[in-house]
Amino acid sequence: MDIHVSNIPFKITEEELIALFKEFGQVDSASIIIDHKTRQNKGFGFVKMYKDSEAKKAIAALNGKVVIDRRLRVTPSTTKEEVKDLEKKIPYWKRTVKKKTRIVTFDDQPQQPKKGTHKKRRGHGRGTTY
């Protein structure tokens, strides 16, 4: 099972991350994501464990644990395909938030906003100032 570990301290190494998870079972591999330019870790990584039951115990125990003054967030990782499947289940009209237009009413009669009535102020166009 793949485990996503975020909010990792910048001084921690992969061996220390493996040692954290080894208490709960056999660890296949651990990797900390590193920035190419600065050569510093980005603060998150992934751990692979052989058994799902051991991985669930490790997630429950290590989520919220403080390591070198930082509180770890440990969750099961999701693949890109799983995220795409979740997006397909949400209807397209609920995926984005629509902007609401404000309609002014007088005497209980709705008034539609007028288009093209915006006045251009002096000095606010094409780099001119007055």
C-alpha positions as CSV (number, residue, x, y, z in Angstrom):
1,M,0.0,0.0,0.0
2,D,1.3,3.5,-0.9
3,I,1.2,6.1,1.9
4,H,1.5,9.8,1.4
5,V,3.5,11.6,4.1
6,S,3.3,15.4,4.1
7,N,4.7,18.2,6.3
8,I,8.0,16.3,6.6
9,P,10.9,18.2,8.3
10,F,13.5,19.4,5.8
11,K,16.4,17.7,7.8
12,I,14.9,14.2,7.7
13,T,16.4,11.5,5.5
14,E,14.8,8.5,3.8
15,E,16.5,6.1,6.3
16,E,14.9,8.0,9.2
17,L,11.5,7.9,7.4
18,I,11.9,4.1,7.0
19,A,12.8,3.8,10.7
20,L,9.5,5.6,11.6
21,F,7.4,3.2,9.6
22,K,9.4,0.0,10.4
23,E,7.8,-0.1,13.9
24,F,4.5,-1.1,12.3
25,G,5.6,-3.6,9.7
26,Q,7.9,-4.3,6.7
27,V,8.6,-1.3,4.6
28,D,9.2,-1.8,0.9
29,S,10.6,1.7,0.0
30,A,10.5,5.3,1.0
31,S,11.1,8.4,-1.1
32,I,11.2,12.0,-0.3
33,I,10.5,14.4,-3.1
34,I,13.4,16.8,-3.7
35,D,13.4,20.2,-5.5
36,H,15.8,20.1,-8.5
37,K,17.0,23.7,-8.2
38,T,17.6,24.0,-4.4
39,R,18.3,20.3,-3.8
40,Q,16.1,20.5,-0.7
41,N,13.1,18.3,0.0
42,K,9.7,19.7,-0.8
43,G,8.2,18.6,2.5
44,F,6.4,15.5,1.4
45,G,7.2,11.9,0.4
46,F,5.8,8.4,-0.2
47,V,6.3,5.2,1.7
48,K,5.4,1.7,0.3
49,M,4.5,-1.1,2.8
50,Y,3.8,-4.7,1.9
51,K,0.7,-5.4,3.9
52,D,-2.4,-3.1,3.9
53,S,-3.2,-4.0,7.6
54,E,0.2,-2.8,8.7
55,A,0.0,0.3,6.6
56,K,-3.4,1.2,8.1
57,K,-1.9,0.8,11.6
58,A,1.0,3.1,10.7
59,I,-1.4,5.7,9.2
60,A,-3.5,5.7,12.4
61,A,-0.5,5.9,14.7
62,L,1.7,8.4,12.8
63,N,-0.9,10.9,11.6
64,G,-0.4,14.0,13.8
65,K,2.9,12.8,15.4
66,V,5.4,15.6,16.0
67,V,8.8,14.9,14.4
68,I,11.5,17.6,14.7
69,D,8.9,20.3,15.6
70,R,6.6,19.5,12.6
71,R,3.3,17.6,12.8
72,L,3.2,14.8,10.2
73,R,0.1,14.3,8.0
74,V,-0.1,10.6,6.9
75,T,-2.8,9.5,4.5
76,P,-3.2,6.7,1.9
77,S,-2.0,8.0,-1.5
78,T,-4.3,8.2,-4.5
79,T,-3.4,7.8,-8.1
80,K,-4.3,10.1,-11.0
81,E,-6.8,7.6,-12.3
82,E,-8.7,7.6,-9.0
83,V,-8.8,11.4,-9.0
84,K,-10.1,11.4,-12.6
85,D,-12.8,8.9,-11.6
86,L,-14.0,11.1,-8.8
87,E,-14.2,14.1,-11.1
88,K,-16.3,12.1,-13.5
89,K,-18.9,11.4,-10.8
90,I,-19.4,15.1,-10.1
91,P,-21.7,16.8,-12.6
92,Y,-20.0,19.5,-14.7
93,W,-22.3,22.2,-13.4
94,K,-21.2,21.6,-9.8
95,R,-17.4,21.5,-10.5
96,T,-17.0,25.3,-10.8
97,V,-18.5,28.1,-8.9
98,K,-20.6,30.4,-11.1
99,K,-20.4,34.1,-10.6
100,K,-23.6,35.6,-9.4
101,T,-25.0,38.8,-11.0
102,R,-26.5,41.3,-8.7
103,I,-30.0,42.5,-9.8
104,V,-31.4,45.7,-8.4
105,T,-35.1,45.7,-7.8
106,F,-37.5,48.7,-7.5
107,D,-41.2,48.3,-6.6
108,D,-40.9,44.5,-6.8
109,Q,-40.0,44.6,-10.5
110,P,-36.6,43.1,-11.4
111,Q,-34.3,45.2,-13.5
112,Q,-31.8,43.6,-15.8
113,P,-28.3,45.0,-15.6
114,K,-27.6,47.2,-18.6
115,K,-24.8,46.1,-20.9
116,G,-22.3,48.6,-22.4
117,T,-23.2,51.5,-20.1
118,H,-19.7,51.6,-18.5
119,K,-18.2,55.1,-18.7
120,K,-14.6,55.4,-19.3
121,R,-12.9,57.8,-17.0
122,R,-10.3,60.2,-18.2
123,G,-6.7,59.0,-17.7
124,H,-7.6,55.3,-17.4
125,G,-6.9,54.0,-20.9
126,R,-4.0,53.3,-23.1
127,G,-1.4,54.7,-20.8
128,T,-2.6,58.3,-20.8
129,T,-2.7,60.3,-17.6
130,Y,-4.3,63.7,-17.1
